[in-house]
């Protein structure tokens, strides 16, 4: 049964903050607590860990470590699932792993505000990104390898999708959303995730 938790409280605050910043084209439907039935959730899991995993594995075949590519991984995930007709959105913020005294990044809402308003496209972004769907469902292809490398988690933990309470209670991974919207990526990176630049619609249509 779906219940609101710490993550959803922060997510609502992130949406409000993003609206204050004037971030455009936010798909607010990603906040709706749908896809929560077991059949719907398992269908999304099969897509993410099946056809989407194969696409990402092919696109990043020359990158032995994916833990530092969360922005591009999130954009690709967003574009593909959007082509599948799912209500998804890109989320940015921080994450705490295994109750570490420090979070993985030094991101703050003010840092993200400065990035967006100044449209900074150069240099590295000190921010984590993931895809949100169905309210509390998180998709994060960068997480597993980061868990293996930095926290010695077993390689059996290799799934990029789960509900927020699963990540928090079972894996000790606390997501801390601060800003939402693909337009944040567009203004601070080199392409627009609302454009199907990888031709995913053709891939989706050919598989039907």
C-alpha positions in Angstrom: 0.0 0.0 0.0 1.3 3.5 -0.9 2.1 5.8 2.0 3.7 9.2 2.0 7.2 9.2 3.6 10.2 11.5 4.2 11.1 11.3 0.5 7.6 12.4 -0.7 7.7 15.3 1.7 11.0 16.5 0.3 9.8 15.8 -3.3 6.8 18.1 -2.8 9.1 20.8 -1.4 11.3 20.3 -4.5 8.4 20.8 -6.8 7.4 24.0 -5.0 11.0 25.3 -5.2 11.2 24.4 -8.9 8.1 26.4 -9.6 9.5 29.4 -7.7 12.6 29.2 -9.9 10.5 29.1 -13.0 11.6 25.8 -14.3 9.6 25.0 -17.4 7.8 22.0 -18.7 7.6 20.0 -15.5 5.5 16.9 -15.9 3.7 17.1 -12.5 1.9 13.8 -13.2 5.0 12.0 -12.1 4.0 12.9 -8.6 0.7 10.9 -8.9 0.9 7.6 -6.9 0.1 5.4 -9.8 2.1 2.4 -11.1 1.8 1.2 -7.5 -0.1 -2.0 -8.2 2.2 -5.0 -8.3 1.4 -5.7 -12.0 2.2 -2.1 -13.0 5.3 -1.9 -10.9 6.7 -5.2 -12.2 6.0 -4.0 -15.8 8.2 -0.9 -15.2 10.9 -3.0 -13.5 10.9 -5.4 -16.5 11.3 -2.4 -18.9 14.1 -0.8 -16.8 16.0 -4.0 -16.1 15.4 -5.4 -19.6 15.3 -3.3 -22.8 16.5 -0.1 -21.2 19.3 -1.8 -19.4 20.4 -3.3 -22.8 20.4 0.2 -24.4 22.4 1.8 -21.6 24.9 -1.1 -21.5 25.4 -0.6 -25.3 25.7 3.2 -25.0 28.1 3.1 -22.1 30.2 0.1 -23.2 33.3 2.2 -23.2 32.8 3.5 -19.6 33.9 0.9 -17.1 32.4 2.8 -14.2 28.9 4.4 -14.3 28.8 5.8 -10.8 29.8 9.3 -12.0 27.5 9.5 -15.0 24.2 10.0 -13.2 23.2 13.1 -15.3 23.4 11.4 -18.7 22.1 8.1 -17.3 19.1 9.9 -15.9 18.5 11.9 -19.1 18.6 8.7 -21.2 16.3 6.9 -18.8 13.9 9.9 -18.9 13.9 10.1 -22.7 13.3 6.4 -23.1 10.5 6.0 -20.6 8.9 9.1 -21.9 8.9 7.5 -25.4 7.2 4.5 -23.8 4.4 6.9 -22.7 5.1 6.8 -19.0 4.8 9.9 -16.7 8.4 10.4 -15.6 10.5 13.4 -14.5 14.1 14.2 -13.8 15.0 14.9 -10.1 18.2 16.5 -8.7 19.6 16.6 -5.2 21.7 14.6 -2.9 21.9 11.1 -1.5 23.2 9.7 1.7 24.5 6.1 1.7 24.9 3.7 4.7 24.4 6.5 7.2 27.6 8.2 6.2 28.4 11.3 8.2 28.6 13.2 4.8 26.3 13.0 1.8 27.7 12.0 -1.6 27.6 15.5 -3.0 27.7 19.1 -1.6 24.6 20.1 -3.4 22.2 22.6 -1.9 19.0 24.3 -3.3 21.0 27.5 -3.6 23.7 25.8 -5.6 21.1 24.4 -8.0 19.3 27.8 -8.2 22.6 29.4 -9.2 23.3 26.7 -11.8 19.9 27.1 -13.4 19.6 30.9 -13.4 23.1 31.4 -14.7 22.7 28.5 -17.2 26.2 27.1 -16.3 27.1 24.5 -18.9 30.9 24.3 -18.2 32.7 22.3 -15.6 31.4 19.4 -13.5 28.1 19.6 -11.7 28.2 18.7 -8.0 24.7 17.1 -8.0 23.1 13.7 -8.2 20.2 13.0 -10.5 17.6 10.2 -10.9 14.3 9.6 -12.5 11.0 9.8 -10.6 7.8 8.0 -11.5 4.6 7.1 -9.6 5.5 9.4 -6.8 7.9 7.4 -4.7 9.5 5.1 -7.4 13.1 5.9 -8.1 15.2 4.8 -11.1 19.0 5.4 -10.7 21.4 3.5 -13.0 24.4 5.2 -11.4 23.7 3.8 -7.9 24.7 0.2 -8.0 28.3 0.7 -9.1 28.7 3.6 -6.6 27.5 1.2 -3.8 30.0 -1.4 -4.9 33.0 0.9 -5.3 32.6 3.3 -2.4 30.7 1.2 0.2 31.7 -2.4 -0.6 28.0 -3.5 -1.1 27.8 -7.0 -2.6 27.5 -7.2 -6.4 24.2 -8.9 -6.0 22.8 -5.4 -5.4 22.6 -4.5 -9.1 19.1 -3.2 -9.5 18.5 0.5 -10.5 14.8 0.7 -9.5 12.8 0.6 -6.3 10.4 2.5 -4.1 11.9 5.2 -1.8 11.2 3.2 1.4 12.9 0.1 -0.1 16.1 2.1 -0.8 16.0 3.8 2.6 15.1 0.8 4.8 16.7 -2.1 3.0 19.8 -0.5 1.4 20.3 2.5 3.7 20.2 4.9 0.8 18.4 8.2 1.5 17.5 10.3 -1.5 17.2 14.0 -0.9 15.4 15.7 -3.8 15.8 19.5 -4.2 14.8 20.4 -7.8 12.8 18.7 -10.5 12.3 19.1 -14.2 14.1 18.2 -17.4 14.5 21.9 -18.2 17.1 22.1 -15.4 19.2 19.6 -17.4 18.6 21.5 -20.6 19.8 24.8 -19.2 22.9 23.3 -17.5 24.0 20.7 -20.1 24.4 20.2 -23.8 21.1 18.8 -24.9 17.3 18.9 -24.2 15.9 15.7 -22.7 12.5 16.6 -24.2 14.0 16.0 -27.7 14.2 12.4 -28.7 17.8 12.8 -29.8 18.5 9.0 -29.6 15.5 8.0 -31.7 13.9 6.1 -28.9 10.4 6.6 -30.3 11.4 4.6 -33.4 12.8 1.8 -31.1 9.6 1.7 -29.1 7.3 1.7 -32.1 9.4 -1.1 -33.8 9.0 -3.3 -30.7 5.2 -3.0 -30.6 
